[in-house]
């Protein structure tokens, strides 16, 4: 196994910092980062076309990881302050030609690391509307969405309204 590597893909957009503050989180000065473990895990877990099709999903490809900077800058919808297994997450959805990418970041807030680190990525067929997205995000017995902040924006208009 290769050693752990992380790639910084930029700082959170002002709309994300503001929305996070509204949800009680301070992510100013943080960076978005993607790790090689995440890429390897995602391809292993969500890269098989047959397995994903059986779950109503589309397989993840290496090209999808190149879309992450666009997804975190201009999502169709973002849900902030999702609490799961003692971690705090941000989930994004963004529609592309072949389907909608659902992407999660974990908020790491320690002395050594202040980052929004890649956690999960997968693709759903078609468009994922905001109510469906919330169901997807909260569909886990260990998930607390009682203090979330949802930001909706069609293709980069956070705060606007989408289906």
Phi and psi in degrees as a GROMACS rama.xvg file:
@    title "Ramachandran Plot"
@    xaxis  label "Phi"
@    yaxis  label "Psi"
@TYPE xy
-64.9767  158.244  UNK-2
-69.0565  159.5  UNK-3
-65.6063  127.933  UNK-4
-132.592  142.088  UNK-5
-127.996  145.417  UNK-6
-118.489  122.41  UNK-7
-81.2688  127.744  UNK-8
-113.113  16.9975  UNK-9
124.369  176.309  UNK-10
-97.972  156.989  UNK-11
-61.2696  143.042  UNK-12
-65.9091  152.868  UNK-13
-53.9021  -38.1197  UNK-14
-62.305  -34.9229  UNK-15
-73.1384  -39.9521  UNK-16
-62.1863  -44.7634  UNK-17
-64.2751  -46.8164  UNK-18
-64.0652  -36.4903  UNK-19
-65.604  -40.8544  UNK-20
-59.7349  -41.33  UNK-21
-63.8009  -24.5615  UNK-22
-94.439  5.10958  UNK-23
88.2966  17.2039  UNK-24
-118.798  138.505  UNK-25
-108.983  106.641  UNK-26
-112.503  14.8912  UNK-27
-65.2662  137.246  UNK-28
85.6373  -3.91839  UNK-29
-80.0202  168.255  UNK-30
-130.006  151.76  UNK-31
-80.7799  135.028  UNK-32
-140.799  147.105  UNK-33
-119.244  134.686  UNK-34
-106.693  155.636  UNK-35
-66.0529  -31.5507  UNK-36
-62.6435  -41.7957  UNK-37
-61.1952  -47.2444  UNK-38
-60.8073  -48.7944  UNK-39
-61.0157  -46.0609  UNK-40
-62.2167  -43.8718  UNK-41
-65.0549  -42.4408  UNK-42
-66.0067  -41.4728  UNK-43
-64.786  -44.6564  UNK-44
-82.0335  -37.0338  UNK-45
-124.415  16.0047  UNK-46
-98.0781  -4.2311  UNK-47
-90.4984  115.844  UNK-48
-58.9773  -41.7249  UNK-49
-65.7707  -47.6769  UNK-50
-61.8517  -44.7832  UNK-51
-67.2652  -39.6381  UNK-52
-60.2376  -39.4107  UNK-53
-62.9576  -23.8661  UNK-54
-100.125  10.2416  UNK-55
73.5901  23.7735  UNK-56
-121.326  173.459  UNK-57
-114.897  141.993  UNK-58
-66.7105  146.04  UNK-59
-83.6101  137.43  UNK-60
-118.697  166.078  UNK-61
-58.2886  -32.7556  UNK-62
-62.3011  -28.5539  UNK-63
-64.3758  -29.9563  UNK-64
-68.8251  -26.7298  UNK-65
-71.7927  -15.2919  UNK-66
-86.0605  -11.7325  UNK-67
-57.5534  -44.5042  UNK-68
-56.7351  -39.1723  UNK-69
-68.997  -39.0574  UNK-70
-62.6092  -45.3138  UNK-71
-76.9366  -22.9804  UNK-72
-81.6267  -43.7698  UNK-73
-134.659  64.0758  UNK-74
-74.6371  161.195  UNK-75
-75.6022  -31.7964  UNK-76
-154.352  143.065  UNK-77
-132.848  140.115  UNK-78
-120.842  121.005  UNK-79
-110.695  144.984  UNK-80
74.7904  42.791  UNK-81
-83.6289  126.261  UNK-82
-104.658  123.672  UNK-83
-144.478  123.487  UNK-84
48.938  50.5574  UNK-85
68.2626  1.09033  UNK-86
-101.716  160.466  UNK-87
-118.853  129.747  UNK-88
-122.171  158.127  UNK-89
-121.904  133.176  UNK-90
-116.216  142.404  UNK-91
-126.529  147.719  UNK-92
-129.568  140.636  UNK-93
-148.34  129.678  UNK-94
-82.9606  132.67  UNK-95
-124.538  175.592  UNK-96
-53.5567  -45.6684  UNK-97
-89.5409  -5.25181  UNK-98
158.57  -169.783  UNK-99
-109.832  129.472  UNK-100
-90.3244  130.808  UNK-101
-106.654  124.48  UNK-102
-132.929  132.714  UNK-103
-115.987  142.76  UNK-104
-122.855  145.392  UNK-105
-98.8664  136.547  UNK-106
-85.7184  114.599  UNK-107
-102.658  119.965  UNK-108
-132.438  79.4305  UNK-109
-124.154  175.543  UNK-110
-62.2133  -36.5914  UNK-111
-84.6378  -28.2754  UNK-112
-141.616  117.028  UNK-113
-117.579  93.1664  UNK-114
-145.538  157.834  UNK-115
-106.603  99.2742  UNK-116
-100.615  136.819  UNK-117
-49.9019  135.757  UNK-118
-127.655  -50.8498  UNK-119
-149.509  145.199  UNK-120
-144.898  136.88  UNK-121
-157.195  166.639  UNK-122
-120.172  133.707  UNK-123
-104.559  150.843  UNK-124
-70.9842  143.59  UNK-125
70.2755  -157.227  UNK-126
-95.2404  137.993  UNK-127
-107.01  110.262  UNK-128
-75.9694  163.607  UNK-129
-60.7261  -37.1101  UNK-130
-68.0483  -38.1441  UNK-131
-67.0084  -40.7368  UNK-132
-59.9998  -44.5423  UNK-133
-62.2089  -40.0777  UNK-134
-62.7524  -42.418  UNK-135
-60.4015  -47.9662  UNK-136
-64.2963  -38.3686  UNK-137
-92.8153  3.90727  UNK-138
-82.8503  62.229  UNK-139
-158.535  131.129  UNK-140
-60.9555  -23.716  UNK-141
-98.7473  16.5417  UNK-142
-107.247  131.243  UNK-143
-113.034  115.026  UNK-144
-113.012  22.0685  UNK-145
-71.7455  -20.233  UNK-146
-123.284  28.3138  UNK-147
-75.6891  161.806  UNK-148
-124.223  122.644  UNK-149
-103.778  129.524  UNK-150
-116.904  121.785  UNK-151
-112.827  135.582  UNK-152
-163.923  124.328  UNK-153
-71.2556  106.921  UNK-154
55.9245  42.5182  UNK-155
109.586  22.7204  UNK-156
-121.559  60.3239  UNK-157
-54.0453  136.667  UNK-158
97.1761  -19.2097  UNK-159
-77.467  -173.148  UNK-160
-112.18  133.827  UNK-161
-128.581  156.802  UNK-162
